[in-house]
Amino acid sequence: MADISSFTGYPTEVIVRNCQNLIPGIERCDGVFYNPAQQKLQLFIARKGEEGIIAEVADLEPSEQIISLRKSKQGTNWLSKDEIPYLAFNQKKSGSTGIESEFEKVVLLLKFQNNSDQMMDLIFLYDLTNLSLFGLSTHDKLSASHKDITAKLIFNSFKMLIFNYKQVTDARSFLRETLYENNRKIGELRSLLIEDQMANQERIIEYCRFQLEKANTIYNKRFYFADCALQQIRHYKGKLQLLEEVISKAVIMAKEMDVLGTDIKIIESYLNFSIILPELHQSVLDTEAEFVTEIAYLDSLETAAIKTLQNGKSLTGNNLVNHYHKKISFPAISGFINKHNGNVISLLKKYPNRWPTLRRDFMPIKKFLERVRPSDPQEVTTDEPFHKTG
């Protein structure tokens, strides 16, 4: 059987191209078929040459004889060469006997339906009556009964080739569609991944700016990131506790480098991401990864609480929201705390030294302190990242 790589083109082209594989020694095979891509009838010829098979393709005018042959559904027929409509010497011989005519029928015509125009494609096999083609050491001609058997065998072989062709082309079509769909999905996933990465980068930037807001409040200065520093932070992939430590040290360095300034720039060289936290902080890292939303919210409330008190206001809900870093209502704050009360209580227990202003003066947090039993074992704690120096 032909190699899969030879299953290119239309079915009749495939048969003509592989004819030498199926019937070794055959001199010539022609195919007349309708080409749906070009919407015209074509003739494909494969013949023996000195250096191998010579293939030729040409357009063919649909003569009445060709149309008549293509309309007939008969699968096989034996023809003489002068009955082939497109050959130059196509002329009927006069005065020939029936026996002579039978001996001259050396071309086997096979027909297979073309699904594009619902007519028959034509395949012509030349000089098949020589028994030596079938491995017999004789040059005797095939009898009529032998011709029938030969025609059926070749027809069924070609029919199987067309079936295999359809299986291969269907598989190729399915594979092509699958690859196209997979490429489309990969493109969508890549776009989503880029969007997620950008959103995550912006969240990291927002978190770092929030850390600077805390430093602004503590040191009464305005700290801000240079573009080069933001670019470095944007690609940070570590844990928040380490990032908080990096920003804390960067603030201290920037403040010492610019003692007199009120607007202090944090540049790239101030950010040291090679900081190694002590092993005892591992539980802190794990907790911050688990409760990152609640920790960020409590940090924001703590900063707002400090600003409220520094402005001489009591720490009521209305006063606190006026100093929050973005527009928010007190019912929204209260709702968040109540919704996350279990995690808030756990964090208050785990870090008794964090959020001291909220613990002391903010009623929605103070009410949770009653649930934190003094007998509960204290776990590893951390100090605030920024410390006001006297």
C-alpha positions as CSV (number, residue, x, y, z in Angstrom):
1,M,0.0,0.0,0.0
2,A,1.1,3.5,-0.7
3,D,2.9,5.6,1.9
4,I,0.7,8.1,3.7
5,S,2.8,10.9,2.3
6,S,1.5,10.1,-1.2
7,F,-2.1,10.8,0.0
8,T,-2.1,14.4,-1.4
9,G,-4.5,15.8,-4.0
10,Y,-7.9,14.4,-4.9
11,P,-8.8,10.7,-4.9
12,T,-8.2,10.2,-8.6
13,E,-4.8,11.9,-8.4
14,V,-3.9,9.6,-5.5
15,I,-4.8,6.5,-7.5
16,V,-2.9,7.6,-10.6
17,R,0.1,8.5,-8.5
18,N,0.1,5.2,-6.7
19,C,-0.8,3.0,-9.6
20,Q,2.8,1.8,-10.1
21,N,2.8,0.6,-6.5
22,L,-0.3,-1.4,-7.0
23,I,0.4,-2.8,-10.5
24,P,4.2,-2.9,-10.9
25,G,5.3,-2.7,-14.6
26,I,2.2,-0.9,-15.9
27,E,3.2,1.5,-18.7
28,R,0.6,4.2,-18.2
29,C,-2.3,5.4,-16.0
30,D,-4.6,8.3,-16.8
31,G,-7.1,10.0,-14.6
32,V,-10.0,12.3,-15.7
33,F,-11.5,14.1,-12.7
34,Y,-13.4,17.2,-11.7
35,N,-11.2,19.6,-9.7
36,P,-13.6,21.5,-7.3
37,A,-10.9,24.1,-6.4
38,Q,-10.5,25.2,-10.0
39,Q,-14.1,24.1,-11.0
40,K,-12.9,22.4,-14.2
41,L,-12.2,19.0,-15.6
42,Q,-8.5,17.9,-15.6
43,L,-6.4,15.1,-17.0
44,F,-3.7,13.6,-14.9
45,I,-1.2,11.3,-16.7
46,A,1.5,9.1,-15.0
47,R,3.7,7.1,-17.4
48,K,7.0,5.3,-17.3
49,G,10.0,7.2,-18.3
50,E,13.7,6.4,-18.5
51,E,14.4,7.9,-15.0
52,G,11.1,6.9,-13.4
53,I,7.4,8.0,-13.4
54,I,6.6,11.1,-15.4
55,A,3.5,13.0,-14.2
56,E,1.5,15.5,-16.3
57,V,-1.6,17.5,-15.4
58,A,-3.7,19.5,-18.0
59,D,-7.1,21.0,-18.3
60,L,-9.6,19.0,-20.3
61,E,-12.5,20.1,-22.4
62,P,-15.7,18.2,-21.4
63,S,-16.6,16.6,-24.7
64,E,-19.8,14.7,-25.3
65,Q,-18.0,11.4,-25.1
66,I,-16.3,12.3,-21.8
67,I,-19.6,13.6,-20.3
68,S,-21.3,10.4,-21.4
69,L,-18.6,8.2,-19.7
70,R,-18.8,10.3,-16.6
71,K,-22.6,10.0,-16.3
72,S,-22.6,6.2,-16.7
73,K,-22.4,4.5,-13.3
74,Q,-20.9,1.3,-14.6
75,G,-17.8,0.6,-12.5
76,T,-15.5,-1.1,-15.0
77,N,-15.2,-1.5,-18.7
78,W,-12.5,-2.6,-21.2
79,L,-11.8,-0.2,-24.1
80,S,-9.6,-0.1,-27.1
81,K,-7.2,2.9,-27.4
82,D,-9.3,4.5,-30.2
83,E,-12.3,4.6,-27.8
84,I,-10.5,6.9,-25.4
85,P,-12.1,10.3,-26.0
86,Y,-9.1,12.6,-25.4
87,L,-6.4,10.7,-27.4
88,A,-5.3,12.3,-30.7
89,F,-5.8,9.1,-32.7
90,N,-9.4,8.6,-31.3
91,Q,-11.1,7.1,-34.5
92,K,-13.3,4.1,-34.9
93,K,-11.8,1.4,-37.1
94,S,-14.1,0.1,-39.7
95,G,-14.5,-3.5,-40.8
96,S,-13.0,-5.1,-37.6
97,T,-14.5,-8.4,-36.4
98,G,-15.8,-8.9,-32.9
99,I,-12.9,-11.1,-32.0
100,E,-10.4,-8.5,-33.3
101,S,-12.2,-5.8,-31.3
102,E,-12.0,-7.9,-28.1
103,F,-8.2,-8.3,-28.6
104,E,-7.8,-4.6,-29.1
105,K,-9.5,-3.8,-25.8
106,V,-6.3,-3.4,-23.8
107,V,-7.3,-0.4,-21.7
108,L,-9.2,-0.9,-18.4
109,L,-11.6,1.9,-17.5
110,L,-12.5,2.3,-13.8
111,K,-15.1,4.7,-12.5
112,F,-15.4,6.2,-9.0
113,Q,-17.9,8.9,-7.9
114,N,-16.7,12.4,-7.5
115,N,-18.5,13.9,-4.4
116,S,-18.0,17.4,-5.7
117,D,-20.1,17.2,-8.9
118,Q,-21.8,13.8,-8.3
119,M,-20.5,12.4,-11.6
120,M,-17.9,9.7,-12.2
121,D,-14.1,10.2,-12.3
122,L,-12.4,8.1,-14.9
123,I,-9.2,6.0,-14.6
124,F,-7.6,4.4,-17.6
125,L,-5.0,1.6,-17.2
126,Y,-3.2,0.8,-20.4
127,D,-2.0,-2.6,-21.8
128,L,-3.2,-4.8,-19.0
129,T,-3.8,-7.8,-21.2
130,N,-0.2,-9.0,-21.0
131,L,-0.2,-11.8,-18.4
132,S,3.5,-11.1,-17.6
133,L,2.3,-8.1,-15.6
134,F,0.7,-10.5,-13.1
135,G,3.9,-12.6,-12.6
136,L,3.1,-15.2,-15.3
137,S,6.0,-16.2,-17.6
138,T,3.9,-15.8,-20.8
139,H,2.9,-13.1,-23.2
140,D,-0.5,-14.7,-24.0
141,K,-3.5,-12.3,-23.9
142,L,-6.1,-12.3,-21.2
143,S,-9.4,-14.0,-22.1
144,A,-12.7,-12.3,-21.6
145,S,-13.3,-14.2,-18.3
146,H,-9.8,-13.3,-17.1
147,K,-10.5,-9.7,-17.9
148,D,-13.6,-9.7,-15.7
149,I,-11.7,-11.1,-12.8
150,T,-8.8,-8.7,-13.3
151,A,-11.1,-5.7,-13.5
152,K,-12.9,-6.7,-10.3
153,L,-9.6,-7.3,-8.4
154,I,-8.1,-3.9,-9.5
155,F,-11.4,-2.1,-8.9
156,N,-11.6,-3.4,-5.4
157,S,-7.9,-2.6,-4.7
158,F,-8.5,1.0,-5.9
159,K,-11.7,1.2,-3.9
160,M,-9.8,0.3,-0.8
161,L,-7.1,2.9,-1.7
162,I,-9.9,5.5,-1.9
163,F,-11.3,4.4,1.4
164,N,-7.8,4.7,3.0
165,Y,-7.5,8.1,1.3
166,K,-10.7,9.3,2.9
167,Q,-9.6,8.0,6.4
168,V,-6.3,9.8,6.0
169,T,-7.8,13.1,4.8
170,D,-10.5,13.0,7.5
171,A,-7.8,12.4,10.1
172,R,-5.8,15.3,8.7
173,S,-8.8,17.5,8.7
174,F,-9.6,16.6,12.3
175,L,-6.0,17.2,13.3
176,R,-5.9,20.5,11.5
177,E,-9.1,21.7,13.2
178,T,-7.9,20.4,16.6
179,L,-4.5,22.2,16.2
180,Y,-6.3,25.4,15.1
181,E,-8.6,25.2,18.1
182,N,-5.8,24.4,20.5
183,N,-3.8,27.4,19.1
184,R,-6.8,29.6,19.6
185,K,-7.2,28.4,23.2
186,I,-3.5,28.8,23.9
187,G,-3.7,32.4,22.5
188,E,-6.6,33.1,24.8
189,L,-4.9,31.6,27.8
190,R,-1.7,33.5,27.0
191,S,-3.8,36.8,26.9
192,L,-5.4,35.9,30.2
193,L,-2.1,35.1,31.8
194,I,-0.7,38.4,30.6
195,E,-3.7,40.2,32.0
196,D,-3.4,38.3,35.4
197,Q,0.3,39.1,35.5
198,M,-0.4,42.8,34.9
199,A,-3.1,42.8,37.5
200,N,-0.9,41.1,40.0
201,Q,1.9,43.5,39.3
202,E,-0.5,46.5,39.9
203,R,-1.6,44.9,43.2
204,I,2.1,44.6,44.3
205,I,2.7,48.2,43.4
206,E,-0.5,49.2,45.3
207,Y,0.7,47.2,48.3
208,C,4.1,48.9,48.3
209,R,2.6,52.3,48.0
210,F,0.4,51.5,50.9
211,Q,3.6,50.7,52.9
212,L,5.0,54.1,51.9
213,E,1.7,55.7,53.2
214,K,2.5,54.2,56.6
215,A,6.0,55.6,56.4
216,N,4.6,59.0,55.4
217,T,2.5,59.1,58.5
218,I,5.2,57.9,60.8
219,Y,8.0,60.2,59.6
220,N,5.9,63.1,58.4
221,K,7.5,63.0,55.0
222,R,6.4,62.1,51.5
223,F,8.1,59.0,50.2
224,Y,7.6,57.9,46.6
225,F,9.1,55.4,44.1
226,A,11.3,56.3,41.1
227,D,10.1,54.6,37.9
228,C,13.2,52.3,37.9
229,A,12.2,51.1,41.4
230,L,8.6,50.5,40.3
231,Q,9.8,48.5,37.4
232,Q,11.8,46.2,39.8
233,I,9.0,45.9,42.2
234,R,6.6,45.0,39.4
235,H,8.4,41.8,38.7
236,Y,8.7,40.7,42.4
237,K,7.4,37.1,42.9
238,G,8.3,36.5,46.6
239,K,6.2,36.7,49.8
240,L,4.6,39.8,51.1
241,Q,6.5,39.7,54.5
242,L,9.8,39.9,52.7
243,L,8.6,42.7,50.4
244,E,7.4,44.6,53.5
245,E,10.9,44.2,54.9
246,V,12.5,45.4,51.7
247,I,10.4,48.5,51.6
248,S,11.0,49.2,55.3
249,K,14.8,49.1,54.8
250,A,14.5,51.1,51.6
251,V,12.6,53.9,53.4
252,I,15.2,54.0,56.2
253,M,18.0,54.2,53.6
254,A,16.3,56.9,51.6
255,K,15.6,59.0,54.7
256,E,19.2,58.8,55.8
257,M,20.5,59.7,52.3
258,D,18.1,62.7,52.1
259,V,18.0,64.1,55.6
260,L,16.6,67.5,54.8
261,G,14.1,66.6,52.1
262,T,10.4,66.4,52.6
263,D,9.8,64.6,49.3
264,I,12.1,61.6,49.3
265,K,12.6,59.4,46.2
266,I,13.2,55.7,46.6
267,I,15.4,54.5,43.8
268,E,16.2,51.1,42.5
269,S,19.5,50.7,44.4
270,Y,17.7,51.1,47.7
271,L,15.7,47.9,47.1
272,N,17.5,44.8,48.4
273,F,15.5,41.7,47.5
274,S,18.3,39.4,48.8
275,I,17.2,39.9,52.4
276,I,16.9,36.6,54.2
277,L,14.3,36.5,57.0
278,P,15.1,34.4,60.1
279,E,13.5,30.9,60.1
280,L,11.3,31.8,63.1
281,H,9.4,34.1,60.7
282,Q,8.2,31.2,58.6
283,S,4.9,30.9,60.4
284,V,4.4,34.6,59.8
285,L,5.0,34.1,56.1
286,D,2.5,31.3,55.9
287,T,-0.1,33.3,57.8
288,E,0.3,36.3,55.6
289,A,-0.1,34.2,52.5
290,E,-3.3,32.7,53.9
291,F,-4.8,36.0,55.3
292,V,-3.4,38.5,52.9
293,T,-6.8,40.3,52.4
294,E,-7.5,40.7,56.1
295,I,-3.9,41.8,56.9
296,A,-4.0,44.4,54.2
297,Y,-7.4,45.7,55.4
298,L,-6.2,45.9,59.0
299,D,-3.0,47.7,57.9
300,S,-5.1,50.3,56.0
301,L,-7.3,50.8,59.0
302,E,-4.3,51.2,61.4
303,T,-2.8,53.9,59.1
304,A,-6.1,55.7,58.9
305,A,-6.5,55.5,62.7
306,I,-3.0,57.0,63.3
307,K,-3.8,59.9,60.9
308,T,-7.2,60.5,62.7
309,L,-5.5,60.8,66.1
310,Q,-2.7,62.9,64.8
311,N,-5.3,65.4,63.5
312,G,-6.8,65.6,67.0
313,K,-9.9,63.7,66.2
314,S,-11.5,60.9,68.2
315,L,-11.4,57.5,66.6
316,T,-15.0,57.2,65.5
317,G,-16.1,55.5,62.4
318,N,-16.9,58.7,60.6
319,N,-13.6,60.3,61.5
320,L,-11.6,57.2,60.4
321,V,-13.2,57.0,56.9
322,N,-12.2,60.6,56.3
323,H,-8.6,59.6,56.7
324,Y,-8.8,56.3,54.8
325,H,-6.6,56.1,51.7
326,K,-9.6,55.8,49.4
327,K,-13.2,56.6,49.5
328,I,-15.1,54.2,51.7
329,S,-18.1,54.2,54.1
330,F,-18.1,53.1,57.7
331,P,-20.8,50.5,57.1
332,A,-18.5,49.0,54.5
333,I,-15.7,48.8,57.0
334,S,-17.9,47.3,59.7
335,G,-19.4,44.9,57.2
336,F,-15.9,43.6,56.1
337,I,-14.8,43.2,59.8
338,N,-18.0,41.2,60.7
339,K,-17.8,39.1,57.5
340,H,-14.2,38.2,58.2
341,N,-14.5,38.1,62.0
342,G,-13.1,34.6,62.3
343,N,-9.9,35.5,60.5
344,V,-9.6,38.9,62.2
345,I,-9.8,37.2,65.6
346,S,-7.1,34.7,64.6
347,L,-4.8,37.5,63.4
348,L,-5.4,39.5,66.7
349,K,-4.4,36.4,68.6
350,K,-1.4,35.5,66.5
351,Y,0.1,39.0,66.4
352,P,-0.7,40.8,69.7
353,N,1.7,43.6,68.9
354,R,0.3,44.6,65.6
355,W,-2.4,47.2,65.0
356,P,-2.0,48.8,68.5
357,T,-4.1,51.9,67.7
358,L,-7.1,49.8,66.5
359,R,-6.8,47.6,69.6
360,R,-6.8,50.5,71.9
361,D,-9.3,53.0,70.4
362,F,-11.4,51.5,67.6
363,M,-14.5,49.9,69.0
364,P,-15.2,47.3,66.1
365,I,-11.8,45.8,66.8
366,K,-11.9,46.3,70.6
367,K,-14.9,44.1,70.9
368,F,-13.0,41.2,69.4
369,L,-10.3,41.4,72.1
370,E,-12.7,40.0,74.6
371,R,-12.7,36.8,72.6
372,V,-8.9,36.5,72.7
373,R,-8.3,34.6,75.9
374,P,-5.1,35.6,77.8
375,S,-4.5,31.9,78.4
376,D,-4.1,31.2,74.7
377,P,-0.4,30.5,73.8
378,Q,1.3,33.3,72.0
379,E,2.9,32.5,68.8
380,V,5.7,34.1,66.9
381,T,5.1,37.9,66.5
382,T,6.5,40.6,64.4
383,D,6.9,44.3,65.0
384,E,5.6,47.1,62.8
385,P,7.8,47.5,59.7
386,F,8.5,51.2,60.3
387,H,9.6,52.6,63.7
388,K,9.5,56.3,64.4
389,T,12.8,57.6,65.7
390,G,13.2,60.2,68.3
